[in-house]
Amino acid sequence: MKKAISILLVLSLILALPTVAQAATIPIMPLYTHISSITSGLSISSSGMASCSGQVIHASGNHARLVVTLQQQRNGVWQRFDEWETTGSTMVTLGRDRAVTTGFRYRVVVTATIFDATGRVLETASRTSPERSF
């Protein structure tokens, strides 16, 4: 009887392993109270033009400030290369192009701040794009 229980336990663990491995590949997203979605994007053309983008979708009735920051890595430290800002309601999108310098890594950091009608900050969130080299 003990041997049968041991075999069943081992089999159940073996069958559970692929499920655990598969679950590890699903990206973990933080939960926000007022923000439904925040995205950041960066692509760099072969001529060195960086296309930077950010978007936030949030609860209606509030306002958002969206800051898109293009960062350059120099000597292992990320530094601001350029930055743009906009405001809006419900869905705020910002996209800008900027020429970049060869020999460096770049990324975009998008920061969204949500305000209520009185200007009180309700929530702030950031999202960083994958790094790109040029």
C-alpha positions as CSV (number, residue, x, y, z in Angstrom):
1,M,0.0,0.0,0.0
2,K,2.8,2.5,0.9
3,K,4.6,1.5,-2.3
4,A,1.4,2.3,-4.4
5,I,1.0,5.7,-2.7
6,S,4.7,6.5,-3.4
7,I,4.3,5.6,-7.0
8,L,1.2,7.7,-7.4
9,L,2.9,10.6,-5.7
10,V,6.0,10.4,-8.0
11,L,3.8,10.1,-11.1
12,S,1.7,13.1,-10.1
13,L,4.9,15.2,-9.6
14,I,6.3,14.1,-13.0
15,L,3.0,15.1,-14.7
16,A,3.0,18.5,-13.0
17,L,6.6,19.4,-14.1
18,P,5.6,20.4,-17.7
19,T,2.9,22.6,-16.4
20,V,5.3,24.4,-14.0
21,A,7.8,24.9,-16.8
22,Q,5.2,26.3,-19.1
23,A,3.8,28.7,-16.5
24,A,7.3,30.2,-16.1
25,T,7.3,31.5,-19.7
26,I,4.2,33.6,-19.1
27,P,5.2,37.3,-18.4
28,I,4.1,38.6,-15.0
29,M,2.3,41.9,-15.2
30,P,1.8,44.2,-12.2
31,L,-1.8,45.0,-11.2
32,Y,-2.8,48.6,-11.2
33,T,-5.8,50.3,-9.7
34,H,-6.4,53.0,-12.4
35,I,-4.2,51.8,-15.3
36,S,-5.5,49.2,-17.6
37,S,-2.4,49.0,-19.8
38,I,1.0,50.7,-20.2
39,T,3.4,50.0,-23.1
40,S,6.7,51.1,-24.4
41,G,8.4,50.6,-27.7
42,L,11.7,51.2,-29.5
43,S,12.9,50.4,-32.9
44,I,16.1,51.7,-34.6
45,S,16.4,51.8,-38.4
46,S,19.6,50.9,-40.3
47,S,20.2,54.6,-40.8
48,G,20.1,55.3,-37.0
49,M,16.6,56.7,-36.6
50,A,15.0,55.6,-33.3
51,S,11.3,55.4,-33.2
52,C,10.2,55.7,-29.6
53,S,6.6,55.1,-28.4
54,G,4.5,54.9,-25.3
55,Q,0.9,54.4,-24.5
56,V,-1.3,54.3,-21.3
57,I,-4.9,53.3,-21.1
58,H,-6.6,54.2,-17.8
59,A,-10.0,54.7,-16.2
60,S,-12.2,57.3,-17.7
61,G,-12.8,60.4,-15.6
62,N,-9.1,60.8,-14.8
63,H,-6.3,62.5,-16.7
64,A,-2.8,61.1,-17.5
65,R,0.6,62.5,-18.1
66,L,2.8,60.3,-20.3
67,V,6.6,60.8,-20.4
68,V,8.6,58.9,-23.0
69,T,12.3,58.9,-22.3
70,L,14.9,57.6,-24.7
71,Q,18.0,56.5,-22.8
72,Q,21.5,55.7,-23.9
73,Q,23.9,53.4,-22.1
74,R,27.3,54.9,-21.6
75,N,30.0,53.1,-19.6
76,G,27.3,50.8,-18.2
77,V,25.1,53.7,-17.0
78,W,21.7,54.5,-18.5
79,Q,21.5,58.3,-19.2
80,R,18.7,60.4,-20.6
81,F,19.2,61.0,-24.4
82,D,15.9,62.7,-25.1
83,E,12.5,63.0,-23.6
84,W,8.9,63.9,-24.6
85,E,5.7,64.5,-22.7
86,T,2.0,64.7,-23.3
87,T,-1.3,64.6,-21.4
88,G,-4.7,63.3,-22.1
89,S,-7.8,61.3,-21.1
90,T,-8.5,57.6,-21.2
91,M,-5.9,56.6,-23.8
92,V,-2.8,58.6,-24.2
93,T,-0.3,57.8,-26.9
94,L,3.1,59.4,-27.8
95,G,5.5,58.6,-30.5
96,R,8.6,60.5,-31.6
97,D,11.6,59.8,-33.8
98,R,15.2,60.8,-32.9
99,A,18.5,60.2,-34.6
100,V,20.9,58.1,-32.4
101,T,24.7,57.7,-32.3
102,T,26.3,54.5,-33.4
103,G,28.1,52.3,-30.9
104,F,25.6,52.5,-28.1
105,R,22.7,50.6,-26.6
106,Y,19.3,52.3,-26.2
107,R,16.0,51.8,-24.5
108,V,12.7,53.7,-23.9
109,V,11.3,54.2,-20.5
110,V,7.6,55.2,-20.4
111,T,6.2,56.7,-17.2
112,A,2.5,57.3,-16.8
113,T,1.0,59.3,-13.9
114,I,-2.8,59.3,-13.4
115,F,-4.5,62.3,-11.8
116,D,-8.1,62.7,-10.6
117,A,-10.2,65.8,-11.4
118,T,-8.6,67.8,-8.5
119,G,-5.0,67.1,-9.7
120,R,-4.3,64.5,-7.0
121,V,-1.9,61.7,-8.1
122,L,-3.8,58.4,-8.1
123,E,-1.1,56.1,-9.6
124,T,2.3,56.1,-11.3
125,A,3.7,53.3,-13.4
126,S,6.7,52.7,-15.7
127,R,7.5,50.3,-18.5
128,T,10.9,49.8,-20.1
129,S,11.3,48.6,-23.7
130,P,13.7,45.9,-24.7
131,E,17.2,47.3,-25.3
132,R,18.4,47.9,-28.9
133,S,22.0,48.4,-30.2
134,F,23.0,50.7,-33.0
